[in-house]
Structure formats: structure tokens, C-alpha cells
Amino acid sequence: MRDFETDLSYLDGATVLITGGTGSFGKKLVKKFLDDVKLRRCIVFSRDELKQFEMEQRFRSHPRFSCLRFFIGDVRDQKRLLMALRGVDYVIHAAALKHVPIAEYNPFECIKTNIIGAQNVAEAAISCGVKKIVALSTDKAASPLNLYGASKLASDKIFVAANSLAGSQDFSCSVVRYGNVLGSRGSVIPFFRNMIEQGTEHLPITDMRMTRFWITLEQGVNFVLSSLKMMQGGEIYIPKIPSMKITDMARTLAPELPQKEIGIRPGEKLHEIMITKDDGRQTIELDDRYIIKPQFTFWTDKAYDDMGATAVGEGFEYTSDNNTEWLSNEALKELLAKI
């Protein structure tokens, strides 16, 4: 699997703010910054004081701990964002409500965080003179079936359009869209492992045909940072990552356990989509990623021509079942051993 590593020296001396910075992604990103970058400040912006306290204790002994700042706030509160974003160069927007069934049951809360919150971040960043934003999206935003996916699609549109709202200001936004993170909280692997530890007699499979894209947390962090470096503004970046059948994943975790089909849950897809056929008409590719170009007059892809980017073929779509790259049982075991 690709590692998406890139030279991070361009961030030396910069100030970076991470919304939702106490989540799995945020903690991994902060560790990356402390280990590999000489930031002036690294600001963790989130609303849970306990998670911030625990994160502070975790990194207190790091030699570069002094650059770390913790800022209690919510992306729903634009005034708080305006205060937090003063003097910030780059924003990584990771704050979101992400649990599909919870979003379905609490639609107003999902919209306030994922859509209004995105608007607040974009507007506050422009007001404060931020140079770049990379917003984290999800494969569920492509041809969305559930409210979470629809809210993230709206968020993606907000950040793409924000590029044309800053006038002559040195400002750009882009979006990163990737699939399921191996071993992340609330995902299927910890769920299966917990059932196995409790002595379950079978593993529940919603549909035996189901496939998903998979990426490690480290790959996700590296992909975001490499996209931040190359972005022109308005692109949606999609990594080239492998797919795997859920049944194969379950068999890797518990070869002897039978599997029981229980039916697809509300808002769940059989296969995930990262690039639809309609988006394919605007898509170019590099060796390690696809890039959906924005349909705005401000945008030119000359920079990507210089990188050797090529247009994808007519009728192209990128789904977890038509993927050309698949994760083997052996490769999954190796990745799980690392995480």
C-alpha cells in the first residue's frame, strides 16, 4: 500500500489549527507535526475538555510540546473560530458528526456541525487571513444515501466554492475524500474483535457481497499533508487505496467462526463510491491519487499538467467493487499488526 509521504519542510515556522483535533485523526496528525515539523504553533480546536486534557498529558513529555495549544470551541460558534484563527496559516478541518445512524436520528445536529460548521470555518478563515484549508470528507459524500453523506457533500461544495469568495486574498481550500480507516473507533474491525473476545458464536455480516475501501490512519494523515502541499484550491483529492470484501475481513480476523447475514442497515450502501461517473468527467489522475477538478473559471490545471496528470477514461467511476487494487488477507494481517 502507498504511504503518501511528502517533504514537510514547507510547514516549518507555520501555525496550524486542527478542528476536531482530539479525534483519532487529530491525535495522529499532532504526533506527526511534533515528530517531523518545526511548527511555530499547533492548535487543537475541539469541544471536549476531557479529551484535550488527556491529549495534553499524552504529549507533555515530547521535546516540541511547547508549540502545542489547546482551544476549547465548537465549529458551530463562529465568534470562537474568529478568535482561534488569528495568526493561523493553515487549517485542517476534521470536526464532524460521523456516525450514520446517529446522524439519521439527529438530523438538525448533524446539519449544524457538518454544514453550518463548514460555512463558519470557511468564513472565519477568510476573515482571519488563513492561507489554506484542507477539509476532510468521506466516500459517503459521493452519491450520498444517508444524511451524513449528504451533509459532507454540502460541506465539500462549501469549501470548493469558498475559493471564489476571498477575492484577491491569498487563500485556497481543497477537500480530501477517503474510505474507511482500519481500526478507527466505531469501525467494523474493533466491533468484530470485541465480539470475538466475548466469545461470539458467529460474526454478523450485513450483506455477503459488501465491499469497502480501506486506508490506515497513518496513510490518511500523510495523504492530507501531501494534498495540502500540492493544492491549487478547489480540488477534491481521492487516494488510490485497496478494497476488501467484508466477508474476507471477517475471515481474516476469525477463520473458524461462521458468518451470519443480517441485512443492510438504513443508510448503508452495498459498495462505496468515491468518484461517480458524472464527477469522472472532471477527474484527472496522478500515480497515487485522483483529483476531481472544480467547475469554476478561477481554476486551471496547468500545475497538474506539469506533474504528469492525465484525464481518466470516458465513463470512469471509482467504486469499492470495481477497484483494480484489493487488500489480501496477508496484507491485512500485516497492517493490523502495526496498528
Buried (B, 14 or more C-beta within 10 A) or exposed (E): BBEBEBEBEEBEEBBBBBBBBBBBBBBBBBBBBBEBBBBEBBBBBBBEEEBBEEBBEEBEEBEBEEBBEBBEBBBBBBEBBBEBBEEBBBBBBBBBBBEBEBBBEBEEEBBBBBBBBBBBBBBBBBBBBBBBBBBBBBBBBBBBBBBBBBBBBBBBBBBBBBBBEBEEEEBBBBBBBBBBBBBBEEBBBEEBBEBBEEEBEEBBBBBEBBBBBBBBBBBBBBBBBBBBBBBBBBBBBBBBBBBBBBBBBBBBBBEEBEBEEEEEEEBBBBBBBBBBBEBBBBBBBBEBBBBBBBEEEEBEBEEBEEEEBEBBEEEBBBBBBEBEEBBEBEBBEEBBEEE
